[in-house]
Amino acid sequence: MDEKNIENARPPIVTLMGHVDHGKTTLLDTIRKSNVVAGEHGGITQHIGAYQIEFGGHKITFIDTPGHAAFEKMRARGAELADIVILVVAATEGVKPQTVEAIKHIKKAGKPVIVAATKVDLPQVNLEKLKSELQKQEIIVEGYGGNVPIVEVSAPKNKGIEELLEVINLSWQLSPQPSLPTKPIEALVVESFMDKNRGPVVSLIIKEGTLKVGQKIQIEGDTITIRALVDDQGKNVKEAEPGKPVEVLGFKKAIEVGTTVYDQNQKAEAGNKQQVSFEELITRAEEAKDRFKTIIKADVLGSLEAILSNLPEKILVLSSGVGEINATDVNFAKIAKAPILSFNVKIPSSVKSLAEREKVVIREYKVIYDLLSDMEAVSESFAQAKFEAKITGRAKVTATFEIEGKRVAGASVTFGKINVGDQVIIKTQNDSQLQGQISSLRKYKKDVQTVVSGQECGILINPEIDFREGYIIESVS
């Protein structure tokens, strides 16, 4: 390999992927000598962060992608942004569902992969099982007839860390990408959020060109001036060259994660979810008959996207956005008669007071699992409540008999009323359901049109039902 090409290469962009709790964040924490785990709720990474280190005279940029299934799209983007993917698999557990999902994204992106077998200091290690399971997923490691490097690591013991970094450098030397600091700017958004004091903060990794303080770049038709660049150590820098991750101040709003940012002479490609107008909100709320309505505010676009893409179908998001909950959000919620879901955002005391006065419910969340779990429960109970609202009458079968060769239910009406012609659902004792229509009601041997709660009757249903005592008959509107 030409040494000159290696020296002129930009730093490789490396992402870590794998199953939740297999040690991705702890591994990265050990590499960059900071304490991400302690700052994450539940010990789970919830945002994409980018960090740069130097090893063996070469710089390496890391993207840390979240491991929970809710962040599938973010992980997919992580694979697309990266030059090399570290597939993190716990040697104590082997291949798990999210490992398989990560492999799918790696293959789709066509990126070189290095396997990091973590937790090798624990007694339950089974490396042969891990390698065999990887082979079934077409990740064939060295020693198993393949060329995928596998490195045994234990982050708490600082074991295998230098070897992993060496393998990254060697892998990059096989196909380095040139550093092009004089080219027009091309950078990728890896995170974006609203900061109360600094305004919109956009984290970028520079792919080509050099980003400088005072430089003008264009996005979504707006030309913005770079006010400040902050590196991953929290230091202000004047410029960022290819491979460098920086937080950028100067944007007018948060930018969609995965967006490519160009300089002012090139076409900008970006997307950002906008809050809806009051008119549109009212229309959506009025049209939402069978779905639970809500408004969502999140700290960063990555979190917001993960929430929106994983909500149950019965949840209708009327409005969503990034940043603090404000009076407009409360007014939206009041008009729509919908709660506000707050994910990792602050709620000013004045807004809390307004919500209390307007009887608007705000639910606060710190972990995405909890939010999605609650919405699953709400979705199920809401669907049941909607169904219950459609029930106009209920009767319990207390006896069965035949009249003119037809099966008839002797029943007691326990709720509302039932009518000839009603569509009904018959609930059996084994929780299955049958459907039909009431074709005849008989009370004291006389045909009647309606029977109300507290009365007994004979019920004939079309198509004929083989009734059993204890069945429940419900009329629905």
Buried (B, 14 or more C-beta within 10 A) or exposed (E): EEEEEEEEBBBBBBBBBBBBBBBBBBBBBBBBEBEBBEEBEEEBBBBBBBBBBEBEEBBBBBBBBBBBBBBBBBBBBBBBBBBBBBBBBBBBBBBBEBBEBBBBBBBEBEBBBBBBBBBBBEEEBEBEBBBEBBBEBEBBBEEBEBEBBBBBBBBEEEBBBBBBBBBBBEBBBEEBBEBBBEBBBBBBBBBBBBEEEEBBBBBBBBBBBBBBBEBEBBBBEEEBEBEBBBBBEEEEBEBBBBBBBBBBBBBEBBBBBBBBBBBBEBEBEBEBBEBBEEEEBBEBBEEBEEBBBBBBBBBBBBBBBBBBEBBBEBBBBBBBBBBBBBEEBBBBBBBBEBBBBBBBBEBEEEBBEBBEEEEBEBBBBBBBBBBBEEBBEBBEEBBEEBEEEEBBBBBBBEEBEEEEEEBBBBBBBEBBBBBBEBBBBBBBEEEEEBEBEBBBBBEEEEEBEBBEBEBBBBBBBEEEBEBEEEBBBBBBE
